[in-house]
Amino acid sequence: MNNQKNSNSKLIFIVIFSFVIGGLVTVSLLKWTPILNNLTSSTTTTISSNSGPKVYEKSSLAASIAKAYDAVVMIESYQDGEEYSTGTGFVYKVDDKYGYVMTNQHVISDCDKVVLVLSNDEKVDAKIVSGDEYLDIAVLTIDKSKVLQVATIGSSEKIQIGDSIFTIGSPMGYEYRGTVTSGILSGKDRMVSVNVSNSANSDWVMKVLQIDAAINPGNSGGPLLNVNGEVIGVNSMKLVQNEIEGMGFAIPIEIAMAHIDDLEQNKKIEWPVLGITMANVTDISNLYRNNIKISDNIKQGVVVVEISQNSGADQSDLKKGDVITKLNDIEVKDTAYLRYELYKNKPGDTIEITYIRDGKEKTTKIKLTKK
């Protein structure tokens, strides 16, 4: 009987000892690893100091914002001495003399003077180096001594839908300069039609990043950044309709950087030319004025209205009234999409055009020329 009691006592002791040791190990793990913090709070952790407890947000973007905040500038554009428009830009490079600022072309177009407001509220005159309306990118310079910070260029190709992003800009002008908004990447490779020259029809299609971070007038030209504080895009526009909210767009930084050397050297971007005047199939009034009749069965495409002499199109089989449906076997539903596919090529390249004439599909080759 005594042996059985001793055995039971030993078993109880072992169980209690195991619970005690297990508890000590568990508490130690929770204390010295992030697990406890994650269990008790998904957003904050408390650190004690001599002056009392300090609370830091785990999910804060403050450190990332600090990597780019002073590189962002407000842009004031003037025409004939009057403020014409405002926008945002960012310093992306410095050399021995200058700081280089990137922004949207539409922010500084038609202006004769540009003033930058730095993050320390100092105002600095800037020089317009160059810009391109189809890229919607422009380059400005300021004296190197005025540069407070240079933004780090990242990659939009690595970011995934749902990843966190943030913007820094000057919505609604001077009063709200340096505003930070955040959100997620809502979509990639969105095709958005835009007007380049205030025309009635869309002139151009831009492949852009879609975000849900708030973008308002004045944000144009500012940086779109990832959680590392790297620039992955240039905020360019907002889809503004009463029934639509939270859809902002940014030009992928790779598109801007692909042409930045030419812009810095004030070289005009050489876009290729087909050598035709064109209209959309749906532009009935324009076609009527040019005495062109299109079959009701054709719902989309680009109509050849006129062919320029000595152009690539002039040397091809195209004729007035032909309906272009594909470029290099890629469908083009209107003039904006045709330009988008066309501008993937360079002057001197030869492309294949698919078109419809008298109800029959045909193809022809065209050697592209310069604008």
GINORTA-V852713 format. One record per backbone hydrogen bond with DSSP energy under -1.0 kcal/mol. CO is the residue of the C=O (numbers start at 1). NH is the residue of the N-H. Records with the same first field share a line. If there is no record, write none. Layout:
CO->NH + NH
This chain:
1->5
2->6
3->7
4->8
5->9
6->10
7->11
8->12
9->13
10->14
11->15
12->16
13->17
14->18
15->19
16->20
17->21
18->22
19->23
20->24
21->25
22->26
23->27
24->28
25->29
26->30
27->31
28->32
34->38
35->39
36->40
37->41
43->58
45->56
47->54
49->52
54->47
56->45
61->65
62->66
65->68 + 69
68->71
69->72
71->91
73->89
74->117
75->87
76->115
77->84 + 85
78->112 + 113
79->82
82->79
85->77
87->75
89->73
90->102
91->151
93->100
97->144
98->95
99->142
100->92 + 93
101->140
102->90
103->138
105->109
108->111
113->78
114->126
115->76
116->124
117->74
118->121
122->118
124->116
127->141
130->139
132->136 + 137
137->132
138->103
139->129 + 130
140->101
141->127
142->99
143->146
144->147
152->231
160->163
163->185
165->183
166->225
167->181
169->179
170->173
173->176
174->177
179->169
181->167
183->165
184->212
185->162
187->210
190->208
192->206
194->203 + 204
204->194
206->192
208->190
209->250
210->186 + 187
211->248
216->219
217->172
219->222
220->88
222->235
223->168
224->232 + 233
225->166
226->229
230->226
231->154
232->253
233->224
234->251
235->221
237->249
241->244
247->239
248->211
249->236 + 237
250->209
251->234
252->255 + 256
253->257
254->258
256->259
259->263
260->264
261->265
262->267
263->266
269->271
273->369
274->313
275->308
277->305 + 306
279->303
280->283
282->284
283->287
284->288
285->289
286->290
287->292
288->291
295->298
301->281
302->324
303->279
304->321
306->277
308->311
313->316
319->322
322->304
323->356
324->302
325->332
326->354
327->330
330->327
333->301
334->338
335->339
336->340
337->341
338->342
339->343
341->344
342->345
346->349
349->368
351->366
352->328
353->364
354->325 + 326
355->362
356->323
357->360
360->357
362->355
364->353
366->351
368->348
369->273
